Each structure stands twice: as structure tokens, then as C-alpha cells.
């Protein structure tokens, strides 16, 4: 059975929980065990989705032998017979359409150092490729940290998939993903022209205090920067997902703290859904080739 691995920014917890818990055709779901996976596991559990959890080095053991070595040892002589060979081929074809997914959420704050972000993600790609038939990056352009991804992994045996919009472009960041793509992001920014605006998804809204504590020197969470009168709007992006019941409260607290007006816009998880489905289809095709 094909294995799709997902290397994910923690900011995509909601979208990941949504697409994974909605996938009723998954053969197996494994979440890499770490302190960065607790939030995702909690949200999956709230959707009655209970994945396996192990450290990264134990994932191949939990995946098991894809073909079942004991069964194949017994069945191998029978495959010489046309009847049993046809049954085996049908079983193999059916198995190729049942996907196993392994998710590895990475920590917040990697974006503070784009070289570190690139190094961490590239390292996980190489490590997880050993047991994967394809890897989906739940990351975006991220300040062009991954602009040379295709070149760096050209000739790589394990296909890589990215979050892309309807124009086939890798999305600029998680805000662009929540809005539906780069073009929609540009349109939204145009509407907010003439005044500085900060864009918050539910995950951003629930994480800004934590990130502020961890990133005291970061321009994005420097109080003087945020209190600059040119920044007077916080854009609340409703993705339609309900994993963060305190979304409105978090936005209100942020707006009050930095004296900003709240502007609400409609977002969705559609881009994440389509990218996930495309990656699943890709690993199935990769196995059948």
C-alpha cells in the first residue's frame, strides 16, 4: 500500500485535522510523536479520529511490511497458477488505492531563521523518504525558503507535493492558503490598501502570545512595531473550521491590545483539501507505474 508522508507547519493544524479526519478511505494514519503533535492529536480526537503515534524512528515498524512477508512466503508457489495470480493481482491493485498517511508536525518559530527552516524540512524529507511513496509539504513559499526545492531534489526517487492554488502556484504563506490562493490574497490586500493590516487565521490568533514570548526580537511581534499607528487593522479570516472556540476572543484581545479595528473576511480549507487529494492521487499513480 502506498505511504504518503506529510511534513507540516504547526500553523496548519486545523486544516490537517480537517482533511485527515474527513478521509474515510485511509488505511492507516500515524502522527509522529513529539511535543509539537499534541495540538493536532487533540483536534483529531475531537473528530473521533484516533491515529497511531510513535517517534519518527519507529514509524517503519508501525507501518509494517506492506505485503505481509508470512503470507507471501506461503502464497508465492501458488502464484504460478493463473487463477491465484489473478486474485493476487486484484489484491495488489486494491491495496494500491488504500493509502497510509504519516504526519510529522514541526515546531513554531522555525520561520525566524529561513536557513534553519530549510535545513529542518530538508532533513525530514530525506529521513521520511525511506518509507514514503510521496511527501506532501504543508508549508508555503515561506519567504522563498523553498524556492529551489525542485532543483535541490531533482532526480529524487520520492515525489514531492506542495500546497498549490487554482493557478498551479505554490501559495505564498498560510494566510494565502486560508484565503484560497495568491490571487485572492492580493485582492484582499488591495481592499485593505492605505493602512497597515495583519491577517489572522484561528491558529495565528491562538498562537500570537506564545510566539511573542518565544520571539521577543522578532519584528512581527515587537510591541513598538505592532503599536505603530500605520497598522490599524487586524483581518480575521474565518476558515469555516471550529477547532478554536476562542477565535473571536483571541482576535478581540489582540485588537484591543494594539488598538486595531477588526475586519472579517471569508476563508476556507478548500486549498488544503485539494492539495491533499492531489498528493494522495499522486502516490497511488506512483505505485501503479
C-alpha positions in Angstrom: 0.0 0.0 0.0 1.3 3.5 -0.8 2.5 5.7 2.0 2.0 9.4 1.8 4.1 11.4 4.4 3.2 14.9 5.4 5.7 17.4 6.8 3.6 20.2 8.3 4.0 23.7 9.8 2.2 23.8 13.1 0.1 26.7 11.8 -1.7 24.2 9.6 -3.0 22.1 12.5 -6.7 22.9 11.8 -6.5 22.2 8.1 -4.6 18.9 8.7 -7.1 17.8 11.4 -9.9 18.6 9.0 -8.6 16.8 5.9 -7.4 13.7 7.8 -10.4 13.2 9.9 -12.6 13.6 6.8 -10.8 10.9 4.9 -12.8 7.8 5.4 -10.7 5.8 2.9 -7.4 5.9 4.9 -5.9 2.5 5.5 -3.7 3.8 8.4 -2.9 7.2 10.0 0.3 7.8 12.0 1.2 11.0 13.7 4.9 11.4 14.7 5.1 11.6 18.4 6.6 14.9 19.7 5.5 17.9 21.8 4.6 19.6 18.5 2.0 17.0 17.7 -0.2 17.4 20.9 -2.5 20.0 19.4 -3.1 18.1 16.2 -3.8 14.9 18.1 -6.3 16.7 20.3 -8.1 18.0 17.3 -8.1 14.7 15.6 -9.5 13.1 18.7 -12.3 15.7 18.8 -13.3 14.4 15.3 -13.2 10.8 16.6 -10.1 10.1 14.6 -7.5 8.1 16.6 -4.2 7.7 14.8 -1.2 5.7 15.8 1.6 7.6 17.5 5.3 6.7 17.6 8.6 8.6 17.4 9.9 9.1 13.9 12.5 6.3 14.1 9.7 3.8 14.9 7.4 4.7 12.1 8.6 2.0 9.7 7.9 -0.6 12.4 4.3 0.7 12.9 3.8 0.7 9.1 4.8 -2.9 9.0 5.6 -4.9 5.9 3.4 -3.7 3.1 2.9 -7.1 1.6 2.9 -9.3 4.7 6.1 -11.5 4.4 4.5 -14.5 6.1 1.5 -14.6 3.7 3.8 -14.1 0.7 6.0 -16.9 1.7 3.0 -19.3 1.7 1.4 -17.8 -1.4 4.4 -17.5 -3.7 4.2 -21.1 -5.1 0.5 -20.6 -5.8 1.2 -17.5 -8.0 2.4 -19.8 -10.7 -1.2 -20.8 -11.2 -3.2 -18.4 -13.4 -6.3 -18.4 -11.0 -4.2 -17.5 -7.9 -2.1 -15.0 -9.9 -5.3 -13.1 -11.0 -6.5 -13.0 -7.4 -3.2 -11.7 -6.2 -3.1 -9.0 -8.9 -6.6 -7.8 -7.9 -5.5 -7.7 -4.3 -2.4 -5.7 -5.2 -4.5 -3.3 -7.3 -7.0 -2.8 -4.4 -4.2 -2.3 -1.9 -2.6 0.4 -4.1 -5.7 2.5 -3.8 -5.7 2.3 0.1 -3.2 4.9 1.4 -1.3 5.1 4.6 -0.5 8.6 5.9 2.3 9.6 8.2 2.2 13.2 9.6 5.2 15.0 11.1 4.3 18.4 12.5 7.3 20.7 13.1 7.6 23.4 15.7 6.6 27.0 15.6 9.4 29.6 15.3 11.4 27.9 12.5 10.5 30.9 10.3 12.7 33.2 12.4 15.6 31.7 10.6 14.9 30.7 7.0 18.2 28.7 6.7 17.2 26.7 9.8 13.7 26.2 8.4 15.0 24.9 5.1 17.6 22.7 6.9 14.9 21.2 9.2 12.4 20.5 6.4 15.0 19.1 4.0 16.3 16.8 6.7 12.9 15.5 7.4 12.3 15.0 3.7 15.4 12.8 3.4 14.6 10.9 6.5 11.0 10.2 5.7 11.6 9.3 2.1 13.0 6.0 3.2 9.5 4.7 4.0 7.4 7.0 1.7 6.0 6.8 -1.8 5.5 10.6 -1.8 5.8 13.6 0.6 3.4 16.5 0.9 4.8 19.7 2.3 2.2 21.5 4.4 4.4 24.6 4.0 4.3 27.5 1.6 6.9 29.6 -0.1 7.8 30.9 3.4 9.9 33.8 2.3 11.4 31.8 -0.6 13.0 29.3 1.8 11.9 26.6 -0.6 12.4 28.4 -3.9 15.0 25.8 -5.0 13.1 22.8 -3.8 12.5 21.2 -7.2 16.2 21.8 -8.2 17.5 20.5 -4.9 15.5 17.3 -5.1 15.7 16.8 -8.9 16.1 13.1 -9.6 14.8 12.3 -6.1 13.0 8.9 -6.0 10.3 10.1 -3.7 7.9 12.6 -5.4 7.3 15.8 -3.5 4.0 17.7 -3.4 3.2 21.2 -2.3 0.3 23.4 -1.4 -0.8 24.9 -4.6 -3.7 27.3 -5.6 -6.0 27.0 -8.6 -3.4 28.6 -10.8 -0.9 25.9 -10.0 1.3 28.3 -7.9 2.8 27.4 -4.6 1.0 29.5 -2.1 2.9 32.4 -0.6 2.1 31.7 3.1 -0.5 30.2 5.4 -2.7 33.3 5.0 -2.7 32.9 1.2 -3.7 29.2 1.8 -6.6 30.2 4.1 -7.9 32.7 1.6 -7.8 30.4 -1.3 -4.6 31.3 -3.2 -2.1 34.0 -4.1 -4.5 36.0 -6.3 -7.2 36.1 -3.6 -4.6 37.2 -1.1 -3.5 40.0 -3.5 -7.2 41.1 -3.9 -7.7 41.2 -0.1 -4.6 43.2 0.4 -5.8 45.6 -2.2 -9.0 46.1 -0.4 -7.0 46.9 2.8 -4.7 49.3 0.9 -3.8 52.6 2.5 -3.5 51.2 6.0 -1.4 48.5 7.6 -3.2 45.2 8.3 -2.3 42.0 10.0 -4.0 38.8 8.8 -5.0 36.2 11.4 -6.3 32.6 10.9 -7.6 30.8 14.0 -4.2 29.2 14.6 -2.4 32.6 14.3 -4.9 34.1 16.7 -4.4 31.3 19.3 -0.6 31.4 18.9 0.4 35.1 18.9 1.1 35.3 22.6 3.2 32.2 22.6 5.1 33.3 19.6 5.6 36.7 21.1 7.2 35.1 24.2 9.4 32.9 22.1 10.3 35.6 19.5 11.0 38.8 21.6 13.4 40.1 19.0 11.1 39.3 16.0 9.9 42.4 14.2 6.5 40.7 13.7 5.9 40.6 17.4 7.7 43.7 18.6 5.3 45.9 20.6 6.6 49.1 19.0 6.0 47.7 15.5 2.5 46.4 16.4 1.6 49.7 18.0 2.7 51.7 15.0 -0.4 53.8 14.1 0.1 52.8 10.4 -1.0 49.3 11.5 -4.6 49.8 12.4 -6.5 46.7 11.1 -6.5 43.0 12.1 -8.1 40.9 9.4 -10.0 37.9 10.9 -10.1 35.0 8.4 -12.9 32.6 9.1 -11.8 29.3 7.6 -15.0 27.6 8.5 -13.2 25.2 10.9 -14.3 25.1 14.5 -11.2 23.7 16.4 -10.5 27.0 18.1 -13.6 28.1 20.0 -11.8 31.2 21.4 -11.1 32.6 17.9 -13.2 35.7 18.3 -11.9 36.3 21.9 -8.3 36.0 20.7 -8.8 38.4 17.9 -10.6 40.9 20.1 -7.8 40.7 22.7 -5.2 41.3 20.1 -7.2 44.2 18.6 -7.6 45.9 22.0 -4.0 45.3 23.0 -2.7 47.1 19.8 -5.7 49.4 19.2 -6.7 47.9 15.9 -10.0 47.6 14.0 -11.3 44.1 13.3 -12.1 43.3 9.6 -13.7 40.0 8.9 -13.2 38.1 5.6 -14.3 34.6 4.5 -11.6 31.9 4.0 -11.8 28.1 3.6 -9.9 24.9 3.8 -10.6 24.1 0.2 -7.0 24.7 -1.0 -5.7 22.3 1.7 -8.3 19.7 0.7 -7.4 19.9 -3.0 -3.7 19.7 -2.3 -4.1 16.7 0.0 -6.3 14.9 -2.6 -3.8 15.6 -5.4 -0.9 14.2 -3.3 -2.9 11.1 -2.5 -3.7 10.6 -6.2 0.0 11.1 -7.0 1.3 8.4 -4.6 -1.3 6.0 -5.9 -0.2 6.6 -9.5 3.4 6.4 -8.5 2.8 2.9 -7.0 1.0 1.7 -10.1 3.6 2.9 -12.6 
